[in-house]
Amino acid sequence: MLANVLVFANFITFSGYESILTEWGFTPAFIVQGARLETLVTHMFFHVDVPHIYFNMCFLAGFGYSVEKKIGTPRFLFVYLLSGVFAALFYTLLNMGSTVVCVGASGAIFALMSAYAVVYSKKKSRALFLSRRVRVPAFMIVLVMIFAEFVYLMLGLTPSVANAVHIGGAIGGVVVLGMLFPARTLDGVLEIVLSVVEPIVKVIGGILAVLSGSGKSEGEDRESAD
């Protein structure tokens, strides 16, 4: 977090700040050509404006601290940096000919969010739902945010935001975490999958039971009439 803030504070006052972003942000078209590969890392430390860095740092503080506390600082940095690179490559894969310059730590932050969901798969958090505070699995909040990014990407609702970077970061977070903690990551992912699938199965089972009971009652009515 400190590195992001220091870089932003140091360069934001420069008159040619936009050219600095162009120089240190990653551009898919260049990456595909094997040029300026260092920007796969440097783009994470540059932000467009104050709101951009403010919201990113809020999420970094909120999720990053908990993940770092759980896995340790060296592994935290490994997940953060490698997942950020993964996010940029994922975006590049989907936009190979793009000359749009991408900057920001959000890809790496979404990686920490998905890592948080996995390592705290059994944790409950408070969320606001229909003006009421309810306790829900912590991973559910993360899944909703990732799903929202997917919807934004598919519908093109936020053209100025690289939603694919966020999705790539979320995927990268689980992949890199799995490299460090294979068993723990698998357990966390399975916990999330089962927690999501189980209520769906129950709902489907309930609907089928109601339909089955309804059909049975109609059959019995016909028999009585006969």
QUIZITA-V848288 format. One record per pair of residues at least 6 apart in sequence whose C-alpha atoms are under 6 Angstrom apart, sorted by the first residue. I is the first residue (numbers start at 1). J is the second residue. Records with the same first field share a line. If there is no record, write none. Layout:
I->J, J
This chain:
4->45
24->39, 42, 43
25->39, 43, 101, 102, 103
26->39, 40, 43, 101, 102
27->99, 100, 101
28->92, 96, 98
29->96, 97, 98, 99
31->37
40->85
43->103, 104
44->104, 105
46->103, 104
47->53, 103, 104
60->109
63->113
67->116
68->76
79->176
80->108
83->108, 169, 172, 173
84->107, 108
86->172
87->107, 165, 168, 169
88->165
90->168
91->164, 165
107->165, 166, 169
108->169
110->166, 169, 170
111->169, 170, 172, 173
114->170, 173
115->173, 174
117->139
118->188, 189
121->139, 188
123->137, 138
124->136, 137, 138
125->135, 136, 138
126->134, 135
127->133, 134
149->163
153->163
178->185
